[in-house]
Amino acid sequence: MTSPWFGENLRFPSLLMAGLLLLPAGLVAQSANSANRLAVQGYVIDAELDPAAHHLSATTTVTFTAPESADVVNFGFHPALKLTKITDDAGKLLTGDRSADGAIRVAPVTPFVKGQPVHWTFVYQGTITGNEDGPEEGLKLAAIGEPISYLLYPGRWFPMTGYLTNRFTAEMHIRVPQGLRVLASGAQGGGVPATLANGKPADQFNFSWMKPGFPGTVIAGRFVAPLAVTGGGANIHVYLTVTHQQSIGDLGDTAAKEFEFFTSTFGGAESGRLNVVELPDDTLPAVWAPELAAISGSRTGDKSGIRLLANTIAHQWWGSEVSPQTLNDAWITNGMARYGELMYLEEENGKTAMKNAIQDVSAGALAYDTTPLSSAGRLSAFSPQFQSMTLEKGSMVFHMLRWELGDELFKKVLQGALSQYTDKGIRSTDFEKVAEGQSQQELTPFFAQWVDGTGAPVFVNKYAVYRLGNNKGFRTIGEVQQDLDLFRMPVELKVETDGKTEMKRVDVVGSNSQFIVDTFGRPRRISIDPDNWVLKSTPDLLVRVAILKGQQLVAQGDLAGALGEFQKALDANSQSSLASYRIGEVLFNQRNYQASANAYRDALRGDGDPRWTEVWSHIQLGKIFDVTGQRDRAVNEYRQAVQTNDNTQGAVNEARQYLQKPYQKPENE
């Protein structure tokens, strides 16, 4: 199972699930019993990677404190790794067992003392290709091989606890065969000559991150000479393999611009170094750690990678510098990293781009809006529900807070939170206090509605227009109605007249709020929240939510359920090109070519939203005709695709490719 990067899924033709993104937003919350309430302060890790054998061997010393009443403690651990021994401070052997998911239960020889750190050493080894069972079903979070090996923090390749809530330091010494480069958090230079256990020459890379944080990701690969750029006062280095080296310049420029934008918005980052690194396409689409931003190789030269990288870099502030105190507070860091991505989109492409992106984010925000953000920790943190809530609804909370406070106060709130909670966890109540302190405004109703509550208003606008005497124009008297009795928030009205368009800010309190607008020209149309500043339920959004849920079900392999959701979207809007396209996509993968072709034809006859459904429907129809031996009809579809001149995700390029050579089904299908 993967979890989607929602904004991309609604707008682009392939079912790329890029979510977990950067997060990933956490493992399932630890239970509250005393056996699990331990706190890790730091690690010293000595590890050796052998890509040829897909092998990892490591010795890790963990410094932690545990409740004095605990007779056993639990550490998360990768199921494929085998423990050789565990010893305590005195060198005494410790005994324990493992659960089905690989977690280690270890009993101390001597009782814990409250507040007194202990140091346990774990010796372990194992083969990790990425194909064996990992800590999270369906996700490759660790793999050792060529040309890139990755040991991601959520992969539990070292004994861990409290994912994204337990901050720790790390000193790491990583040995690899000569010719590989290792990247992780903390100051490092070139590799130091060393020897592998098999006697072959190696290089050892040493890292030290001594601020409490999450320096648990290691990436080793055969990268071309790195590109060095600067941005926002940072020294940025880009590491790509030879396969994607043509993108290194553009990727470096993008990273520098994004880092500089976030520095001007959030303040200086914790570190003046950042390594942008390529990941294989078989793992998460993006990963962050202190001084590290990694994205999949296929995205390094793609336009969608610009937003993905922005989200990843934003985690240097929201995730690395400040982290959630509990997973109930993950909306703060996940949501603000997501919103940072959207703010950069607005900076580069304007307010219209932001407005369009917010439509997709709103769909994600409402897809599973049955649990308050403040209770998100009850959910499995790799579930679509948790991702939807913390990423999408979290970002909408920040979007609405910006609308309520204005840009300058909003920026002060963000910088205040980062300043006051540097290298610490932050709770929802802490953030609310910072927001009220920086803005000098009462914000309890705002956070009660959007963090502690569920649902979004359905706005209805009723009004009457009166002509004023003496050629003074017109007066519109009306009220904004909505269905949430406790709702309280400013909402913008757009009054379109025969002449000048008027904008008015109305404080909506409760289910009915009156307004009066005087205009010189006769009002022709009044729109509520035309720029999408407020999370609201609309017929169009219901369509988007159904399509989004369908895409998530496709990612989980539930094609019948996905078709049901896509049909709901068509029931709400029979002209939805996107819903028809998604149905065609599922049917095509099931080899139901006639039904698939019908769906793609419906997409072409539909509302044309989004625009790319036209070019890709022609391409998919061409594929169907190629597979069924109708080459002339296939060529006609590919030509029509080229004529659209819409190269979204390389559509025109792909159509031209199939004009030269017929499409053939992959052998593994």
QUITAHU-V27109 format. One record per run of one state. SS is the DSSP state (a for helix, b for strand, c for the rest). FROM is the first residue (numbers start at 0). TO is the last residue. If there is no record, write none. Layout:
ss = {SS	SS}
from = {FROM	FROM}
to = {TO	TO}
This chain:
ss = {c	a	c	b	c	b	c	b	c	b	c	b	c	b	c	b	c	b	c	b	c	b	c	a	c	b	c	b	c	b	c	b	c	b	c	b	c	b	c	b	c	a	c	b	c	b	c	b	a	c	a	c	b	c	b	c	a	c	a	c	a	c	a	c	a	c	b	c	a	c	a	c	b	c	b	c	b	c	b	c	b	c	b	c	b	c	b	c	a	c	a	c	a	c	a	c	a	c	a	c	a	c}
from = {0	5	11	37	50	54	66	72	76	81	87	92	93	94	98	103	107	117	127	141	143	147	151	152	155	159	160	167	177	180	183	191	195	200	213	217	221	226	231	233	239	241	266	272	279	285	289	291	296	299	303	314	317	318	321	324	326	349	350	367	372	378	383	405	406	420	423	426	427	439	443	450	456	457	459	467	473	481	487	497	501	509	511	519	522	528	535	536	538	555	558	572	576	589	592	605	611	627	630	643	647	660}
to = {4	10	36	49	53	65	71	75	80	86	91	92	93	97	102	106	116	126	140	142	146	150	151	154	158	159	166	176	179	182	190	194	199	212	216	220	225	230	232	238	240	265	271	278	284	288	290	295	298	302	313	316	317	320	323	325	348	349	366	371	377	382	404	405	419	422	425	426	438	442	449	455	456	458	466	472	480	486	496	500	508	510	518	521	527	534	535	537	554	557	571	575	588	591	604	610	626	629	642	646	659	668}
